Amino acid sequence: MQNEQRVLRTIAGFAGLALLACQPAGPDAVETIDPAGFRVFAPAERLAVFPPDPLDPEVERPIEGAFGLAVGDSGFFVVDQIAGHVLAFDLDGRFRAQIGRRGDGPGELGSVTSIAVGGSGAVSVADPTNGRISTFDSDGSLLGEIGTPFPVVSHARPGDGAVIVPSLDGARLVTRLDPSGASHELDIDPSMVPTGLRGGLRSRLGFGALHIAMLEPETLLLTQYNDAERLGVWTARLDPHGQRVTSVSPLPLPVWLLAMLREQLAEFRKMEFEVETAYMAFLSVRVVDGEIWITPNAGGALIAATLPRAPTDSVTVIVPAGEEADGMGDAAVVGDRLILLGRTSVALYRLERVDVERFPYAASDR
């Protein structure tokens, strides 16, 4: 009952956001849809937290500055940008291993901007300071390194030992880095590249405009998340040899999600400095068990939601149930569990189904 009351308060606070959503205005406009069906969950019992007390000086491996989160079949990984390493946990939230340490030698990390988990459980870490992507097993042992010709802020592993990263040249979209260190931009018909992706790695404030993940063995998931005018999510199909992009298709963004993000952006624009392109609309977009999960930067109004691939798809949303979303740096859903990342801690919750009469962020009744 307590969770339902909180959900209803959330509904009341965001019922008017639907009025802000815009309809597509051209071939490059963002497509929007309302949910065909939905399920609502909220964090219930907290199962684990690390460290138990972030301020305890006796904690052996405190989290100094969490930057990102990645999920694999057997556990999850937390990037600590300040400490210069990655912490590995099992799916019950138990600490397993430290991956890497600050430095410039083999297996050491100068900085971490991206992390990807392969099907074998191997973890690859992009390190632009040292100009390489390092791959470790789940216990932290170094498996190999690939040199990078430019700073990499996002990457995906197609499963053949290579790495795919955003291109500096937005007309080419993505670049393949082979295990040998050779790199080449994947061929693509320039007319396929949507306006929202033509900046490549660059936004008006520099690197970091494009995020890459593997959706399926020959399909990339591309997200433009920190340029307010070019928000979007696309799929990019590769040929069987991974040498060419054969098609790029937009995924329709839910109209209620766009409305929420634009409301948050309006709050950022009230600040005294220019934040229009600094605003990160999505904290993360990841694929877990075949589902596309978005963690929006929505000011604690929504923890995570699945992204429908078709208008007939049902949507799952995770709504806040208390204070656990305050200061949230990222979130991931694995089965009936929620991983919440803060700046100096990570917590694991059991999810509980919440019965509501209508979709919490519905725009269909505007």
N, C-alpha and C positions, 0 to 999 in steps of 0.2 A: 504493500500500500504506500509506503514511504517513497519507494522508487517511482510509483505511478504519479504521485503528487508532484514530484520534481519534474517528471516528463511533461506533465500538464502545464507547469509553470513555464517550461521551455517553449511549449507550443504557443502559449499566450504571448510570450515575448517575441516570437518570430512569425506570427501569423501574417503580419503586414509586409514581410520581406518579399513576398511573391510579386508585389506590385512593381518591384525594381527590375525584374527580369526583362531582358530585351529579346525580341524575336530576330531570327536570322535576316540579314539585309543583303546578302550577296553570296557568291560562291565560296568566299573565304571566311564567312561569318561562322560563329560557333553554333552548332546545332544543339537544340535543347529538347528534352522530353520530361514528362511527369512519370512517376513510378506506376507500373501496371499492378504491382503488389508490393507488400513490404513486411518486414519483421523488425521489431525494435528490441534491442538488448541494452542493458546497463551493467556497469561493474557492480558486483556484489561482494563476496568474501575476498579479502586480500590474502593470497596464498603465499607470497614471498616478497621480500624487498632486499635490495642490495645497494649499499651496505646497510645493515640494520640501523646504524646511526651515522649519517654522513659526516657529522662533526666530531666523531670519536677519533682522537689522534692515534689510537691503538689499532685502528683498522688497517690491515696490511695493504689492501689495494683499493683505496677510495676512488670514486669517480670525480675527477677534478673539473672536467668540462665536457659533458656528453654532447656529441655533435650529430650522431646518426645511429640508425638501427637497421639490422639486416636479419632475416629469418631463413633458416634452413630446415631440412627434414628432421634433424635431431636436436636442434637448439637454436638460440638466437645470439646475436653479436652486437656489442655496444662499442661505438667509436668514441674514444676519449681524445679529443683534439688537443687539449692542453697537456695531458700526460704523454701523448705520443704513442699510444698503443690501442689495441682492440681487446676487449674482454669477452670471453666465450662463456655461455651459460647453457644448461640443458633446458628442456621445455617445462621443467618444474621450478625453474628459477635458481637452480644451484650453480654456483660458480664452478667452471671447469678449467679454464686456462687463460693465461695472458698471451696475446699474440703480438709479437714485435715489441720494440722499445725505442726510445728516442735515440737517434744517431744516424750515421750515413753509411754504416757497414752493411754487409749481407744480413738480411733479416731485420734490419733496423729501419725506422720510419722517421722521416723529417717532418712530415705532415700527412694528414689523411683527409681526402676530400670525397672518397667514394669507396663503397665496399659492396662486393657481390659474392653470393654463395652459389657454388655449382652443385649439380646433381650428386656428385660424389662426396659432398660435404666440404670440399676444398674452399678456402676463403681467399679472395683476391682483394688487394687493397691498393688504391691509387695514391701515389705519393709524389705530388708535383715538385716538392722541394728537392727530392733526390732524382727526379726525372725517370720514374719507373712505376710499374705495377708489380707488386710482389704477391706470390701465391703461397699460402700456408695450409697445412692440414688442420683439422679441427682441434688438435692438441698444441698448435703453435709452431710446429716444425716447418722450416722453409722448404718449399718444393721447387721454386723457380722464380725468375724475374724477367720481365719484358721492359726494355727501355722505351720511353715515350718521347716523341719529337717535339711535343708541346705540352703545356700543363693540362692534365686531365682532371675534370671535375665530376665526371660521371662515366660509368662503363658497364658493359654487359659481357657475359661469357657465353658464346654460342655452343660450347661443348666440344669443340675440336682443338682446344688448346690456345686458340686465338682470343683476342679481346676486341670488342667494338666500342668506339668512343665517338662523341660528337665531333664533326669536322670544324676546323676554323673557318672554312669556306661554306657558308650556309647553302650555296647552290648544290653542293655535293652531299650534304646532310650528315653522313657518317663515314668514319675511317676505320679500317681493319688493321690491327696490329698483330702480326704473326709471331709465334714463339721465337723465331729466329731474330726478331727485332725489325724486320721489314714492315713498312707501312704503306698502304695505298687507300685512296678514297674510293668507296664503292660507286660504281657507275649508276647513274639515275637520270631519267629524262627530266630536265629542269622544270618542265611544266607541271610535274607531279608534286613539286615542293610547295606546300601551302605557305601563304604569307606569314603565318605565325611561326614557321620554322626556318625562314630564310636568313635569320641572324646567326645560325649555327650556334657556336658556344657563346657568342657575344650578345649582351644587351647593352643599353646605353650606359650602364654602370660597370661594364666589363664582363668577365667570364661568369658562366653559371646559369645561362638562360634555358638550357636544354638538358633534360634528364632522360637516361636510357635504361631500359630493363628488358629482359627476355620474357615475352609472353608465351611463346611456344618455340620449339626447336628452330623454326625458320621464320619467326615473326618477332619483331621488336616492338616495344611499347615506348613511344616518344611523348614526353610531357614538356610543354612550355609553361613554366610556373611562376616566374618572377617578373614578368612584364605585363602590367595590368591590361594593356591593349591587345595582347596576343595570347591570352590564356587558351589552352586546349590540350587534348590528348589524342594521339593518332596511333594507328598500327602501321608498321612498315614491313612488307613481305620481302624476304630475300630469296634469291634463286637457290637451288639445292647445294651449290658450291659456296654459297656465302660471298659471292663476288659482285653481286648487283642487287640494287633495290628494284623490285618489279612493280610495286604498287604502294601507295600511301593513302590511307583512309581515315577520316576523322571518326572518333567515338563521340556520340552525342552526350554532352554534359547535362546533368539534371538541371532543370530551370530553377528549382529551389536552391541548389548548391550555388549556382551563379549569383542568385539574389543575395545569399548569405555572404559570399565573398565580396560582392560589390558594396554591401553595407559596411563590412569591415574595412574595405579600402577607403570608403568615405571618411571613416574615423581617422585613418592614417593621414589623409589629405588635410586634415585640420591642423596638423603639426606645422611648425614654422619652417621646416626645411623640406627640400624636394624628396618625396618618398614614392612617387608614382611607380617607378620601375624597381625600387628597392623592396617593395612589398612582395613577400613570398606567399602566393595564394595557397600553395600546397606544401605542407611540411614533408610529405612523401607520397609517392604513388608506387605501389608494389604489387606483385603477383604472389598469392598464397593459395596453394591447392587449386590452381586454375582460375581463381577469382581475382578481379582487379580491385584493390582496396585503395581509397584515397583518404589521407589524413589532411584535412583542410586547416588552414590558419584562420580559424573562425572565432577566436577569442573565447574559447571554452564552451561555445554553444553546441558543438558537435565534435565527438572524438574521432570517428571514422565512419566510412560508408563504402559499400560496394558500388562500382561503376557499371551500370547495365550496358551490355553490348548491343541490345536490341530493345525496341519499345515494349516487347512482351516479357522482358526479364523482370523478376522480382528484385527488390532492393533490400539490403540489410543495413541498418544504421545502428551505431553505438552511441548512446546519449550519455551525458554526464549524470552521475547519481549523487555527487557531493563535491568535495574539494579535490578529488584526485586529478581533475583535468587542469587545475590551476598551474600555470607555469609549464605546461606540457611542451616538451620538445619534439616528440614524435610518438607514434603509437602503431602497434601491429596486432592483428587478430589471427590467432591460430586455433582452429576448432572452437571450443567453448571457453577459450582463455584470451585475455587481453594483456598485452605488454605495454606499459606506459613508461616512457622515458622522460625524466626530468633533467635538470642541468647537472645535478650531483648524485642522482640515484636512479634506479630502475625498479619497477614493481610489477608483479604478476597478479592478475585478478581473475576470478571465476566470473563468467558472464551469466546474467540472469534474464530470461525473457520477460518483457514488460508488455502487458496488454493495454493497447490504446485503441480508441474507436477510429481514428484517422491518422494518416501519416503526419508525423510531427512538423514537417517543413513543407506541407503540401502547397502547391501553387495552382492546382487545378480548379480550386473554388474561388479564384480571384474575380 
